[in-house]
Amino acid sequence: MPPDGGRPTEVAFGESAAVLRRLASEPIASACWRRTLAPDVVDEVRSLRHGPAVRRVVPVDDRRADAAVLAALEAWAEPFPQALARDLRQLLALHALLCPGVARRLRFERLVDDGCRRFHADHVSSRLICTYAGPGTECLPASAIDPQRPADGSNDHVLEPDAVWRCTAGWVLLMRGTLGDGPAQFHRSPPRDPAGPRLLAAIDG
């Protein structure tokens, strides 16, 4: 569950994409758009979820969004997942609007294991992340992290493990990284879902 009102605001939650703009104007670690995936995207994601691990990373700097999405998805399935591609193009356009003038990188992957289970902050200015299938990213407020202890591959720097909250599939989370101007969002991958692999998209900038 999201953190309660007893803490200083570190995460902004909203029901529209407008909430993501708050990351640029407020000293928060992340902003989360609690959206619901379109039915045609859900249908395509269901057909793509099962299979071996796949990871595609595509620089977006010098290409159009549609070309970047094509490069990320072209080897995934036949027929081509048109609805998912549309959604990814919209996320790239949204990131370009929110974070102008930065070099972007699109990653789309099928995770068959636990991923990174240690709480950490990314070495980027920002990361937009959306889980399409499976459990979403798990986050901790900065107040639950010991600033005097580095993230050394353990979770010894976590002061309040019960403060964790988790995204739901479809939500769009825009996180500040360690290179951003403000507090970084500490997060980790969720545990592996017995129902199947996790499908994840991330845009770094």
C-alpha positions in Angstrom: 0.0 0.0 0.0 1.2 3.6 -0.6 2.7 5.3 2.4 0.3 7.1 4.7 -0.1 10.7 5.5 2.1 10.6 8.6 5.3 11.2 6.5 6.5 14.1 4.5 5.2 13.7 0.9 7.8 11.6 -1.0 5.6 10.1 -3.7 2.7 11.8 -5.6 -0.2 9.5 -6.6 -2.8 10.4 -9.1 -5.5 9.0 -11.5 -4.2 10.9 -14.6 -0.9 11.5 -16.3 -0.8 15.0 -15.0 0.5 13.8 -11.6 3.8 12.9 -13.3 4.5 16.6 -13.8 4.9 17.1 -10.1 8.4 15.4 -10.2 9.8 18.5 -12.0 8.3 21.0 -9.5 8.3 19.3 -6.1 11.1 17.7 -4.0 9.6 14.2 -4.2 11.3 11.0 -5.2 8.6 9.7 -7.6 5.2 10.3 -9.1 2.8 7.5 -9.9 0.0 7.5 -12.4 -2.5 4.8 -11.3 -3.8 3.9 -14.7 -5.7 0.9 -16.1 -4.4 -0.7 -19.2 -6.6 -0.7 -22.3 -8.4 -4.0 -22.9 -6.6 -4.6 -26.3 -3.2 -4.0 -24.6 -4.2 -6.5 -21.9 -5.1 -9.1 -24.5 -1.8 -8.8 -26.3 0.2 -8.8 -23.1 -1.5 -12.0 -22.1 -0.2 -13.7 -25.3 3.3 -12.3 -24.8 3.7 -13.1 -21.1 4.9 -16.7 -21.2 8.2 -17.8 -22.7 12.0 -17.5 -22.0 13.7 -14.4 -20.7 14.0 -11.7 -23.3 15.6 -8.2 -22.9 15.7 -5.5 -25.6 17.4 -2.2 -25.0 17.0 0.5 -27.7 18.6 4.0 -27.7 15.9 6.5 -28.7 18.1 9.6 -29.2 18.4 9.6 -33.0 15.3 7.8 -34.1 11.6 8.3 -34.1 9.5 6.8 -31.3 7.8 4.4 -33.7 11.2 3.1 -35.0 12.4 2.6 -31.4 9.3 0.7 -30.4 9.6 -1.5 -33.6 13.2 -2.3 -32.7 12.2 -3.2 -29.1 9.3 -5.5 -30.1 10.0 -6.8 -33.6 11.4 -10.2 -32.4 8.8 -10.8 -29.8 5.7 -12.2 -31.5 3.8 -12.7 -34.7 1.6 -10.9 -35.4 3.2 -7.7 -34.3 1.6 -6.4 -31.0 0.0 -3.3 -32.3 -1.8 -2.2 -29.2 1.3 -2.7 -27.0 3.4 -0.7 -29.5 0.8 2.1 -29.4 1.1 2.2 -25.6 4.9 2.3 -25.6 4.9 5.1 -28.2 2.6 7.1 -25.9 4.9 6.5 -22.9 7.9 7.6 -25.0 6.0 10.8 -26.0 5.0 11.4 -22.3 8.6 11.0 -21.2 9.8 13.4 -23.9 7.3 16.0 -22.7 8.2 15.5 -19.0 12.0 15.3 -19.5 12.9 17.3 -22.6 16.4 17.5 -23.9 17.7 14.2 -22.5 19.0 11.1 -24.2 16.4 8.4 -23.9 16.7 4.6 -23.8 13.8 2.2 -24.1 14.0 -1.3 -22.4 11.4 -4.0 -22.8 11.8 -7.4 -21.2 10.3 -10.6 -20.0 11.7 -11.4 -16.5 11.5 -15.1 -15.5 13.3 -14.7 -12.2 13.2 -12.4 -9.2 15.3 -9.6 -10.8 17.0 -7.3 -8.4 15.6 -8.0 -4.9 17.8 -5.4 -3.1 16.5 -1.9 -2.5 18.5 0.5 -4.6 18.3 3.8 -6.5 19.2 4.0 -10.2 22.3 5.8 -11.5 20.2 7.9 -13.9 18.4 11.3 -13.8 15.0 9.7 -14.1 13.3 6.4 -15.0 9.8 5.8 -16.2 8.7 2.3 -15.5 5.6 0.3 -16.3 4.9 -3.4 -15.5 2.5 -4.8 -18.1 2.1 -8.3 -16.5 2.9 -9.6 -13.1 3.5 -7.7 -9.9 4.9 -4.2 -10.1 8.0 -2.4 -8.7 8.3 -2.3 -5.0 9.3 1.1 -3.4 10.4 2.5 -0.1 10.3 6.1 1.1 13.7 7.8 1.6 12.9 8.0 5.3 13.0 4.2 5.5 16.6 4.2 4.2 19.7 4.8 6.4 21.6 7.6 4.5 24.8 6.6 6.2 24.9 3.1 4.9 25.4 2.6 1.1 23.5 0.1 -0.9 26.2 -2.6 -0.9 24.2 -5.5 -2.4 22.5 -6.3 0.9 19.4 -4.7 2.5 21.2 -3.6 5.6 20.5 0.1 4.8 16.7 -0.5 5.0 15.4 0.8 8.4 11.7 0.1 7.9 11.0 -2.9 5.6 7.3 -2.7 6.4 7.1 0.7 4.7 7.3 -0.9 1.3 4.5 -0.3 -1.3 4.1 -1.9 -4.7 2.9 -0.8 -8.0 0.0 -2.6 -9.8 0.4 -3.7 -13.5 -0.5 -0.8 -15.7 0.6 1.9 -13.3 3.3 4.4 -14.7 6.0 5.3 -12.1 8.3 8.2 -12.9 11.3 7.9 -10.4 14.1 10.2 -9.7 17.6 8.6 -9.8 20.8 9.4 -8.1 21.7 11.9 -10.9 18.5 13.8 -10.5 18.0 17.0 -8.7 16.2 15.8 -5.6 15.7 12.6 -3.5 16.1 9.4 -5.3 13.5 6.7 -5.2 14.7 3.4 -3.6 13.0 0.4 -5.2 13.4 -3.3 -6.1 11.9 -5.9 -8.3 9.0 -7.9 -6.8 9.4 -11.6 -6.1 8.7 -14.0 -9.0 5.1 -14.6 -9.7 4.1 -18.3 -9.8 1.5 -17.3 -12.4 4.2 -16.5 -15.0 7.0 -14.1 -16.0 6.8 -10.4 -15.6 6.6 -8.0 -18.6 8.3 -4.7 -18.0 9.0 -1.5 -19.9 11.4 1.2 -18.7 12.5 4.5 -20.2 15.7 6.1 -18.9 16.6 9.7 -19.4 
